[in-house]
Amino acid sequence: MNRIILLFSISILFINCKTKEPQNQTVITSDIHSFWKAYDQIILSQDTSIQYQLLDSLFFRKGTAGLKAIRQARNYTPQDYLNSINDYPKFWSSIRENTLKADQISLEIESGIDKLRELYPELKLAKIYFTIGAFRTPGTTIDSLVLIGSEISMADSKTITDEFPEELSHLKTHYASNPKNHLVFLNVHEYIHTQQNPREFNILSLTIYEGIAEFISTIALNIDSPNPQIEHGKNNAKRIREVFEKEMFYPNNRYKWLDGNAPNEFGMRDLGYYVGFQISENFYNQAKNKEVAIKQMIELDYTNESEIESFVKKANYFSAPLDTLYATFENSRPRVVGIRQFKNGSQNVNPNIKEITVDFSEPLNGHNTGVDFGDLGQGSFPKNSINGRYWSKDNTSWTISVELEPDKRYQLLISNNFRTTESVPLKPLLIDFKTKE
């Protein structure tokens, strides 16, 4: 009986030790070691169910709060991990040694955080987790957790990328820049994000959010940004500003300026980092009290429009005030100039019409469309067939087939997802009418 109690106690102790994380440690790297233990077992089997069990028991269940958080932040599924393990064996072999050096760089990172604290004494404690993801982020944050995707951030020019598909082609350029040499900068940048306020983002505030972290990292570490977007941006400053001034008001434009591969005329992704960096640098340079400027930047309230506008005004980055730039944008937008079958707002529309055709002020791209419910909801949206939608030959009009009932009010929203070939979005129009009895 005593032996059973002793064995039970040892088991409880083992479980507790296995899941406990260091309380006073800033940089935690245990996920990397767990990943490689799982990896070595997974590659020995071709049975996907066994592979899943090994991934779950040896990696997920032994994972830190950081592993759980990065999976949440980037929606990593078990299949994402297994696909990457099975599809890119040469890659994993080439990066293994680099990832296992995470422990060695911990002291350098903590030194970088200390330098940041000298610049911003109010710095709150955060934890840095070096973990393994599936190619969706080199680093991100959730609350007070810095989450480092080591499969991206610890690569170098020797990392093998021959197996990568087209959607990962951007990593080839990134790896060629030897990101493993810039881990201290990356971690200081991400650590700053843990200090910034909760936010609701449009593209302007998001570029400022990223640019502040990038710029303050250069001040804290007294080095230039290692990210090529900053130098490239400064070399093309005027044209980048011109394009951003117009496109910052576009809907769904994040992936053209940040964290995406949408093509642009500059041949480099993520140039929003430069825009935000330059705004931040301008703000800092005009400030008489640099310490106060650093504090203001880190504590900027992204939910306060007037505070953001004041920050931008002091930075004096744009060629005109935001209101003026927005008015220029609005005036440039295409619009719906008419409905062929009836006048919008009509109360006696013939219920026998089978199509609604909208005419535009200029040709659109003939591809992107968007119709939605009005305020009255789905019940007031006309019945229609997805196959009964078509463009005119010159793309100046678009038609949707409809089935209408007598004496009924209808609404359909022609949304700003319609756009020109230059991606200028259409001014939305709510079509609201009633059929006669």
N, C-alpha and C positions, 0 to 999 in steps of 0.2 A: 504494500500500500504506500509506504513511504517513497519507494522508488517511482511509483506512478505519479505521486505528487511532485517529486523532484523533476521528473521528465516534463510534466505539464508546466511547471514554473519556468524551466529552461526554454520551452517552446514560446511561452508568452514573452519572455525577455527577448528572444530572437525576433519575434514579430515586431515588437516595439522598436528595437534597434534598426530593423530593416527599413521602417517607414519614417523614422525620425530624421529631421533635417537640422543642420547646424544653425543655432539661434543667432550667433554673433558673426557669422561669415557673410561677407558681401557677395562673393562670387561662388556659385555652386555649380559643379561640373559632373556630378554623379550620373546624370542622364546619358552622357557620352559613353561612359564605361558600360552602363546597362545596355545601351544600343548595340555595342559591338559584341557583347555576350549573346544577345539575341540573334544578331546577324550571323554569327558563326554557326549557330544551330539551324537557322532558317535555310541557309544555302545548302544544307546537307539533304534537304527533303524537297521533292517535287509535288508533294501532296499539299494543296492549298489550305485544307482544314488543319493540318498539322502546323503549317507555317503560321496560320492565324493564332493557334494556341500558344506557340512559342513567342510570337510577338506580344501577345497579351500577358502571358505569365512572366516573361523575362524583361519586358520593356515597359509596357503600360502600367502594370500593377506595381512595379518597383519605381515608377516614375515620380519625379518631384512635382511640386505645385507648378513649377515652370513648364514641365511637359504638358500637364493638363491644360494650362493657360494657353500655350502656343497652339495646341490642337483646337482649342475653342476659338482663338483669334483668327486662325486661317482655315477653319473647317476641315482639318486633316482627319481622314477616315483611316481605318486599318488597311483598306484596299489601296489607298494612296501610298502608304509605306511599303506594302508588299509589291506593288507595281514598280516602285523605284528601286527596291532591292533586287528584284528579278530582272529588270530591264537594263540596269546600268552597272554590271559587275566591275567593269574596268574603272568606272568613276569611283566607286566605293573603295576599291583597292588603292587608288591613287591618292585619296584624301584621308585615309585612315590615320596615317602618322601625324598629319597636321592636327586633326581633331584631338588626338591624345596629348597634345601639348597645351591644352586649355589650362591645366593646372599651373603650368609654368608662367603663364601670362597674367595670372590673377593679381600678383603684387603690383605689376605695372598698371593694371586697371584701377586698383584701389588708390594708387598714387595719383592717377588722373582724376579720380573722384575727389580726392583731397584738394587738388588744385581748383576744381570747380567750387568746392566749399569755401575756399579763400575768396573767390569772386562773388559768391552768393552765400553768405553765412547762414541764411535761413534754410539751407538745403535739408530736406527731409530724408530720412533713411529709406532705402529701397534695396531690393535684392536683385542680383543679376544671375540669370540661369543660362548656362551654356547647354543647349539641348540639340536634338536632331529633328528636323522637319522633313517636308517633302517638296522643297524648292519654291515656296511661296513667300518667304521673307528672310532677309539676312538678319533682321532685328526689328522688334516691335515692342509695345508695352501694353499691359493691362494693369490699371491702377498703379500700385507701387512695385510692380514686377517688370524687370527688363528681361526680354525673351530673345535669346540669340539663336538663330537658325545656323548651326555650325556647318551644315552641308553647303552653305553659301558663303558665310562670313569667314570661314577658315580655309577657303580654297586659295590656290595661287596659279601662276602661269603654267605650272607643270601638271595641274589637275587635268585628267583626261575627260574630254567632253564629246568624243566622237559618237557616242551612243545617243546623244540628246536629240529629241525631235525638234521640229521647227519652233514650237511654243516655248522651248527653253533656250533658243538660240542667243537671246540677250545675255545669258549667263557666260557665254564664251568670252564676250568682250569684258564683262565684269571680272571674270577669273584672270584674264590677262593683266589686269591692273593690280594683281597680288593683294586681294582684300585681307589676307591673313596678317599683312604688315600694318594694317590700320585698325586693329581691333580696339585699341585704347580709344581712338577717336570715335569709332562706332558706339562703344559703350557709354562714353560721355554724352554723345548726342542722344542716345536712347534714355539715359539717366535724366537728362533735362526734361524729356517728355513726361517722366513720372512726377515732375514738379509743376507742370503746367495745368491750367484749370480745365475742368470738364467743358466740353464744347459741342456746339452744333455747327457743322462746317458747310460753307460753300467753297468754291475753288479758291477764292481770294484768301479767306481765313485759313484754309488748309495749307496754302503755300507759305503764309506768314508763320503758322505753327511749325512747319518743318524748317523754314528758313531761320527762325530764331534759334532753334536747337543747333542747326549747322553753324551759324555765325558765332554763337556764344562758345561753342566747342573750340573754335579757332582761337578765341580770346583766352580761354582757360588754359589751353595747352600751348599757346603761343606758336602755332604752326598754321600753315595754309590747309584748307580743306583738301583731302586726298581724292575727293569725288570729282570726276572730270566735268560734271555739269557746271560747276562753278567757274572754272577757267573758260570753258566753252561759252558760257553765258556772257562773261565779261568781254570776250572777243567778238560777240555778236549782239551786244547789249541793245543797240537801238532797234534793230529789227525784232528781237525777241519781245521787247516792250511793246512795239506796235501790234504784234500778233496777240499778245496776252491781253492788251487793253480791249481788244475786240472779243476775244474768245472767253474771257473770264465770265461773261454773262450767258454763255451757252449752257443749256442743260446737259447733263450727262457727259461733261467734258473732263472729268477727273483723270481718266486713263490716257488722255492725250498729254497731260502735264505732270502726272504723278502716278507711279506704280503701275504703268501699263505700257503696252507696245504699239499703241496707235501711231501710225506714221505721221511725221511732220516734216517741214521743209528743212529743218536743221540737222536731220540725220542723227539725233541723239534723244533718247528718252529721258523722262523725269526732269525736264528743264524748269518745272515749277520750283524745284529746290533752289535753283539760281535766283528766280524772281523773288522768292521769300528771303533769301540770303541778302540780296541787294537792298531790299526794303529795310531789312534789319540793320545792315551796315550803315545805310543812310541815316536811319533814326539814331543810331549810336554816335555817329560822327557829329551830328548837329547838337547833341546833348552836352551841356556844360558840365553836368555831374555824371560821370560815366558809371559810378556805382549805382546811382538811382536809375539810370537808363537800363542797366542789366536787370535790376529788380522789376522795373516796369515791364520789360519784355517777357520775363519768365512768368510774371503774374497777370499778364494780359487776359482780360475776360472776353472770350470769344462769343459769349451769348449777348454781349452788349454792343449793338451796332454803332452807337455813337463813340464808344471807346475805340473800336476798330477803325472807324473813319478818322478819328483824331490822330491815331497812331500813323495811319497812312498819310495823312496831311502833313504831319511833322517830318515824315521820311522824304517827302517831296520826290517820290520816284516816278509817278505817272505824269504824263504830259498835260493833263487837265484834271480838274476835280472829278471825283467819282460820279457825281450827279450829271456832269456834262458828258462824261464817257458813256454813261448809261443812256442818256437821251440820244446820243449819236448811234448807239447800238439799236435802240428801239426804232429809230428812223430808217435803219438799214434793213429791217426785217421784212420778208415777204408777208403778204396778208391774203385773206380770202376776199375777193372783190364782188362775189355774187354767187347765188344758187340758181341753177338753170330752171328748175321746175316751179319755183315759187319764191316769194320774198320772205326773208327770215322774219319770224314773228307773226306770220299770217295765221289767221284763225279759221280759214275755210279751204284748206288744202284738199285737193281731190284724193280720196283714199285709194283710188285705182292706179296711181302712179307706181311704177315698179323700180325707179332709180332716183337717186339724189346725186346731182353732179355739182361739185364746187369748183369755181374758177379762181385761179391764183393771179396775183399781180405780176408774177414773173415765173419762168420755168423753174421747177424744182428738180431734185435729183432722180425722180422716177423710181425710187427704191424705198426709202423710208416713209412709213405711214404711221398713223396713230389715231384711232377713234376710241372714245371712252363714254361712260355714262355721264349725264348731267346731274344736277342736284336732286332730281326726282328719282334717280336710281335706275336699276336694271329694268324695272317694269315699264319704264317709259322709253326704253331704247328700242328702235325698230327691229323687228325680226329681219335677219339678213343671212346671206350665204357667203362664206369666206371666199368661195370661187367667183362670186359676183362683184368683185372689186377690180377696177382697172384704171390705168392712166391713159390720157390722150397721147397721141404720137409725139407731140411737142412738150409733154409734161407740164402743160399750163393748166390742166384740170384733172380731177380724179373723181371717179364714180363708184358708188356703193349701191348694190341692189337692196330693195326693201319690200316688206310686206306690211301694209298698213291696214288699220281697222277704222271704221267710221267713228266720228265723234270721240276722238281720243287725242290727248296731248302727248307730244313726243319731244325728246331731247337727244341730241348726240353732240359730243364735243370733238371738234377737229383740233387735235392737240399739236403741241410744238415739236412732236417727233417728226413731222413733215419738215423737210429742210432743203436748202439749195445744195448744189454740188460743192460749195465752199463750207457747207455745214451750218450756214446761218439758219436758225430755227424760225419756223412760221409763227406769227402771232396767233395764239389759239382763238378759236371762235366757237361759241355755243350756238348750235342750231336748235331753235325752239319754235315749235309750230303745233297747230291743232288741225285735225281733219274735220271736214264737214260731215253732217249726218247723212 
